[in-house]
């Protein structure tokens, strides 16, 4: 397997994992995301999803430090 093919597979897996994480965060804050385009979200909704994602990442890092 060539290096560029290997990187492509990693990118696909990382993108899928990030999309799953985003959908979970949206669900936790009550924002209904759909697959694909979500440009109809309000700034508040988009911000709450992003904020929840950051909160979860910080919680994960804190738990790893203990």
Secondary structure, 3 states (H helix, E strand, C coil): CCHHHHHHHHHHHHHHHHHHHHHHHHHHCCCCCCCCCCCCCCHHHHHHHHHHHHHHHHHHHHHHHC
